[in-house]
């Protein structure tokens, strides 16, 4: 099993291409062909890291928006 993981971690796409694929996935507008290409080429380690970064960024934006709305309506 570790050989499979090592092989998958040597895939072609770089980290920024993985971020792009994750961003399209967040919006839910990825086409079938692009999805298939991503599955075949994405590095799973990059994918996990990019997913964590995107999730943290999403949560921070939600918290900032909530604080702004609370501040806006309490004044």
C-alpha positions in Angstrom: 0.0 0.0 0.0 2.8 2.4 0.7 4.1 1.9 -2.8 0.7 3.1 -4.2 0.8 6.2 -2.0 4.4 7.0 -3.1 3.4 6.5 -6.8 0.3 8.8 -6.4 2.4 11.5 -4.7 4.6 11.7 -7.9 1.8 12.9 -10.1 2.2 15.7 -12.6 0.1 18.7 -11.5 1.7 21.3 -9.3 0.2 22.8 -6.2 -1.4 25.8 -7.9 -3.2 23.7 -10.4 -4.5 21.7 -7.5 -5.7 24.9 -5.8 -7.5 25.8 -9.0 -9.3 22.4 -9.1 -10.3 22.7 -5.4 -11.6 26.2 -6.1 -13.8 25.0 -9.0 -14.9 22.1 -6.7 -16.0 24.6 -4.0 -18.2 26.4 -6.6 -19.5 23.1 -8.0 -19.0 24.1 -11.6 -16.4 21.5 -12.6 -17.2 19.8 -16.0 -17.0 16.0 -16.3 -14.0 16.1 -18.6 -12.0 18.4 -16.3 -13.0 16.3 -13.3 -11.8 13.1 -15.0 -8.5 14.8 -15.9 -8.0 16.0 -12.3 -8.7 12.6 -10.9 -6.0 11.1 -13.1 -3.4 13.9 -12.6 -3.8 15.4 -9.1 -1.4 14.7 -6.4 -3.4 13.5 -3.4 -1.0 15.2 -0.9 -1.5 18.5 -2.6 -5.3 17.9 -2.8 -5.5 17.3 1.0 -3.4 20.4 1.7 -5.4 22.6 -0.7 -8.7 21.3 0.7 -7.6 22.3 4.2 -6.4 25.7 3.1 -9.6 26.4 1.2 -11.8 25.3 4.1 -9.9 27.5 6.6 -10.2 30.4 4.2 -13.9 29.8 3.8 -14.4 29.7 7.5 -12.4 32.9 8.1 -14.4 34.7 5.4 -17.7 33.5 7.0 -16.6 34.7 10.5 -15.5 38.1 9.1 -18.8 38.5 7.3 -20.8 37.6 10.4 -18.8 40.0 12.5 -19.3 42.8 9.9 -23.1 42.1 9.8 -23.4 42.0 13.6 -21.5 45.3 13.8 -23.5 46.9 11.1 -26.9 46.1 12.6 -26.0 46.9 16.2 -25.0 50.5 15.5 
